[in-house]
């Protein structure tokens, strides 16, 4: 999950750079199509089977994941970035609610404490604000967190059915590429210049590595530990802001980062 967090943080930084030229629909498409091509070449080179007895579950996971992604990008487009990210990162809290019912797991109370400390850290770091006019975008941003949690439940269930990571990621990137491609038809399209390729290729590569690592983490690891470590993405993204854009973190921001790290330590130690 820490590898996934690093990948998603790099992806977020490249989205920030790419958003100066490309629309949300285009960025989702390029993010997805690169992953689809990489996974396809891997499958073709190793002659791996795409047929599965759990196609309905794979399609369900792909559609839920894509819907969560679209809602998240809508929230980013219509809300302050910090607010959109905080709303999306309610997914571990939703996951904790779903676990006893959908995964039949009963986590230790310590894990819930770690999860709440992590979310408090995210809120303190990002300082989300929401105006009355933003209620629709805010509601959809919260739904993106709910959708992401449901997608992670699907990943865990597919793992219990011994579905390999590459197959789950293949169907997710396939549906996302098709969906984002259709979305682009109703949006603006910008021609790709040579200088855009490093950004778009980096976006696709970091997202693909992160997606594979996250799928493996949820498939094989303790669900709430993985969810707590997902908060590391926010810490790493903040540090990238310091390194790349020379942003300055205040004292309460460093306190927030400490809380998020503490959340991860509590969660990992709680399962030993």
C-alpha positions as CSV (number, residue, x, y, z in Angstrom):
1,X,0.0,0.0,0.0
2,X,2.9,2.4,0.6
3,X,4.1,1.7,-3.0
4,X,0.5,2.5,-4.1
5,X,0.5,5.7,-2.0
6,X,3.7,6.8,-3.7
7,X,2.3,6.0,-7.1
8,X,-0.9,7.9,-6.5
9,X,1.0,10.9,-5.0
10,X,3.1,11.1,-8.2
11,X,-0.1,10.7,-10.3
12,X,-1.7,13.5,-8.4
13,X,1.3,15.8,-9.0
14,X,1.2,15.0,-12.7
15,X,-2.6,15.6,-12.8
16,X,-1.9,19.0,-11.4
17,X,0.6,19.7,-14.1
18,X,-1.5,18.2,-16.9
19,X,-4.7,20.0,-15.8
20,X,-3.2,23.3,-17.1
21,X,-3.9,22.0,-20.6
22,X,-6.1,18.9,-20.5
23,X,-9.7,18.4,-19.2
24,X,-10.6,16.0,-16.5
25,X,-12.1,13.6,-19.1
26,X,-8.9,13.6,-21.1
27,X,-6.7,12.9,-17.9
28,X,-9.0,10.0,-16.9
29,X,-8.7,8.6,-20.4
30,X,-4.9,8.9,-20.7
31,X,-4.6,7.5,-17.1
32,X,-6.7,4.5,-18.0
33,X,-5.6,3.7,-21.6
34,X,-2.0,3.5,-20.6
35,X,-2.7,1.0,-17.9
36,X,-4.9,-1.0,-20.3
37,X,-2.1,-1.2,-22.9
38,X,0.5,-2.2,-20.3
39,X,-1.7,-4.9,-18.8
40,X,-2.7,-6.1,-22.2
41,X,0.9,-6.6,-23.4
42,X,1.7,-8.4,-20.1
43,X,-1.3,-10.7,-20.6
44,X,-0.4,-11.3,-24.3
45,X,3.3,-11.9,-23.6
46,X,2.6,-14.5,-20.9
47,X,-0.5,-16.0,-22.7
48,X,-2.7,-15.5,-19.6
49,X,-6.4,-16.2,-19.7
50,X,-8.9,-13.3,-19.5
51,X,-11.9,-15.6,-19.1
52,X,-13.2,-15.9,-15.6
53,X,-16.1,-17.6,-13.9
54,X,-16.6,-14.3,-11.9
55,X,-17.1,-11.9,-14.8
56,X,-20.2,-10.3,-13.2
57,X,-18.1,-9.5,-10.1
58,X,-15.2,-8.1,-12.3
59,X,-17.6,-5.9,-14.2
60,X,-19.3,-4.8,-11.0
61,X,-15.9,-3.8,-9.5
62,X,-14.9,-2.0,-12.7
63,X,-18.1,0.0,-13.0
64,X,-18.2,1.0,-9.3
65,X,-14.5,2.0,-9.5
66,X,-15.1,4.1,-12.7
67,X,-18.2,5.8,-11.2
68,X,-16.1,6.7,-8.1
69,X,-13.4,8.1,-10.3
70,X,-15.8,10.2,-12.4
71,X,-17.4,11.6,-9.2
72,X,-14.0,12.3,-7.7
73,X,-12.9,14.2,-10.8
74,X,-16.2,16.1,-10.9
75,X,-15.6,17.1,-7.3
76,X,-12.0,18.3,-8.1
77,X,-13.4,20.4,-11.0
78,X,-16.1,22.1,-8.8
79,X,-14.5,22.3,-5.4
80,X,-11.2,23.4,-3.8
81,X,-8.7,20.5,-4.3
82,X,-8.3,20.0,-0.6
83,X,-12.0,19.6,-0.1
84,X,-12.4,17.1,-2.9
85,X,-9.5,15.0,-1.7
86,X,-10.8,15.0,1.9
87,X,-14.3,13.9,0.8
88,X,-12.8,11.1,-1.3
89,X,-10.6,10.0,1.6
90,X,-13.7,9.2,3.6
91,X,-13.5,5.8,1.8
92,X,-11.6,4.0,4.7
93,X,-14.3,5.2,7.1
94,X,-17.1,3.8,4.8
95,X,-15.0,0.6,4.4
96,X,-14.9,0.2,8.2
97,X,-18.7,0.4,8.2
98,X,-19.1,-2.1,5.4
99,X,-16.6,-4.7,6.6
100,X,-18.8,-6.6,9.1
101,X,-21.7,-6.9,6.6
102,X,-20.0,-7.4,3.2
103,X,-16.7,-9.0,4.2
104,X,-17.8,-10.7,7.4
105,X,-14.7,-9.3,9.2
106,X,-14.7,-7.9,12.7
107,X,-11.7,-5.6,13.1
108,X,-10.1,-4.8,16.5
109,X,-11.2,-1.5,18.1
110,X,-7.6,-0.3,17.9
111,X,-7.9,-0.3,14.1
112,X,-10.9,2.0,14.3
113,X,-9.0,4.4,16.5
114,X,-6.1,4.4,14.1
115,X,-8.5,5.1,11.2
116,X,-10.2,8.0,12.9
117,X,-6.8,9.6,13.9
118,X,-5.7,9.3,10.3
119,X,-8.8,11.0,9.0
120,X,-8.5,13.8,11.6
121,X,-4.9,14.2,10.3
122,X,-6.2,14.4,6.7
123,X,-8.8,17.1,7.6
124,X,-6.2,19.1,9.6
125,X,-3.7,18.9,6.7
126,X,-6.1,19.8,3.9
127,X,-8.5,22.1,5.8
128,X,-11.5,21.5,3.6
129,X,-14.1,24.2,3.2
130,X,-17.6,23.9,1.8
131,X,-20.0,26.8,0.8
132,X,-23.7,26.4,0.6
133,X,-23.4,26.7,-3.2
134,X,-21.1,23.7,-3.3
135,X,-23.6,21.2,-1.7
136,X,-24.1,19.2,-5.0
137,X,-20.4,18.9,-5.7
138,X,-19.8,18.1,-2.1
139,X,-22.4,15.4,-2.0
140,X,-20.9,13.9,-5.2
141,X,-17.4,14.1,-3.7
142,X,-18.7,12.2,-0.6
143,X,-20.3,9.6,-2.9
144,X,-16.9,9.2,-4.6
145,X,-15.5,8.1,-1.2
146,X,-18.5,5.7,-0.8
147,X,-17.9,4.3,-4.3
148,X,-14.2,3.8,-3.7
149,X,-15.0,1.9,-0.5
150,X,-17.4,-0.4,-2.4
151,X,-14.7,-0.9,-5.1
152,X,-12.2,-2.0,-2.4
153,X,-14.8,-4.4,-1.0
154,X,-15.1,-5.9,-4.5
155,X,-11.3,-6.2,-4.7
156,X,-11.1,-8.0,-1.4
157,X,-14.0,-10.4,-2.5
158,X,-12.2,-11.1,-5.8
159,X,-9.0,-11.8,-3.9
160,X,-10.9,-14.4,-1.8
161,X,-12.0,-16.0,-5.1
162,X,-8.3,-16.2,-6.1
163,X,-8.8,-13.7,-9.0
164,X,-5.3,-12.4,-10.0
165,X,-4.4,-8.7,-9.6
166,X,-3.6,-8.2,-13.3
167,X,-7.1,-9.5,-14.4
168,X,-8.9,-7.2,-12.0
169,X,-6.8,-4.2,-13.1
170,X,-7.3,-5.1,-16.8
171,X,-11.2,-5.0,-16.5
172,X,-11.1,-1.8,-14.5
173,X,-8.8,0.0,-17.0
174,X,-10.9,-1.4,-19.9
175,X,-14.2,0.0,-18.5
176,X,-12.5,3.2,-17.4
177,X,-11.0,3.7,-20.9
178,X,-14.3,3.1,-22.6
179,X,-16.2,5.3,-20.2
180,X,-13.6,8.2,-20.3
181,X,-13.5,7.9,-24.1
182,X,-17.3,8.4,-24.3
183,X,-17.0,11.3,-21.8
184,X,-14.4,13.0,-24.0
185,X,-17.0,13.1,-26.9
186,X,-19.0,15.6,-24.8
187,X,-16.0,17.6,-23.6
188,X,-13.2,19.6,-25.2
189,X,-10.3,17.8,-26.9
190,X,-6.8,19.1,-26.9
191,X,-4.2,17.9,-29.4
192,X,-1.1,16.2,-27.8
193,X,2.2,17.9,-28.4
194,X,5.6,16.1,-28.0
195,X,6.3,18.0,-24.7
196,X,3.1,16.6,-23.2
197,X,4.2,12.9,-23.6
198,X,6.4,12.7,-20.5
199,X,3.6,14.0,-18.4
200,X,0.9,11.7,-19.8
201,X,3.2,8.7,-19.9
202,X,4.3,9.4,-16.3
203,X,0.7,9.8,-15.3
204,X,-0.2,6.4,-16.9
205,X,2.8,4.6,-15.5
206,X,2.4,5.9,-11.9
207,X,-1.3,5.2,-11.9
208,X,-0.8,1.6,-13.3
209,X,1.9,0.7,-10.7
210,X,-0.3,2.2,-8.0
211,X,-3.4,0.4,-9.1
212,X,-1.6,-3.0,-9.2
213,X,0.0,-2.4,-5.8
214,X,-3.3,-1.3,-4.2
215,X,-5.1,-4.3,-5.7
216,X,-2.5,-6.6,-4.3
217,X,-2.6,-4.9,-0.9
218,X,-6.4,-5.1,-0.5
219,X,-6.4,-8.7,-1.9
220,X,-3.8,-10.1,0.5
221,X,-3.6,-7.7,3.4
222,X,-5.6,-6.8,6.5
223,X,-8.4,-4.5,5.1
224,X,-8.3,-1.7,7.7
225,X,-4.5,-1.7,7.9
226,X,-4.3,-1.2,4.1
227,X,-7.0,1.5,4.4
228,X,-5.1,3.4,7.1
229,X,-1.8,3.2,5.1
230,X,-3.7,4.8,2.1
231,X,-3.6,8.1,4.0
232,X,0.1,8.1,3.2
233,X,-0.8,9.4,-0.2
234,X,-1.9,12.7,1.3
235,X,1.4,13.0,3.2
236,X,3.5,12.2,0.1
237,X,1.5,14.6,-2.1
238,X,2.0,17.4,0.4
239,X,5.8,16.7,0.5
240,X,5.8,16.8,-3.4
241,X,4.2,20.2,-3.1
242,X,7.1,21.3,-0.9
243,X,9.8,19.8,-3.3
244,X,8.2,20.7,-6.7
245,X,6.3,23.9,-6.1
246,X,8.2,25.2,-3.1
247,X,5.0,25.2,-1.0
248,X,5.6,25.8,2.7
249,X,4.0,23.6,5.4
250,X,2.8,25.3,8.6
251,X,3.3,23.9,12.1
252,X,-0.3,22.4,12.1
253,X,0.4,20.8,8.7
254,X,3.4,18.9,10.2
255,X,1.2,18.0,13.2
256,X,-1.4,16.6,10.8
257,X,1.4,14.6,9.0
258,X,2.5,13.2,12.3
259,X,-1.1,12.1,13.1
260,X,-1.4,10.3,9.7
261,X,1.9,8.5,10.3
262,X,0.8,7.6,13.9
263,X,-2.5,6.2,12.4
264,X,-0.5,3.9,10.1
265,X,1.8,2.8,13.0
266,X,-1.2,2.0,15.2
267,X,-3.0,0.1,12.5
268,X,0.1,-2.0,11.6
269,X,0.9,-2.8,15.3
270,X,-2.7,-3.7,16.0
271,X,-2.5,-6.7,13.7
272,X,0.8,-8.2,15.0
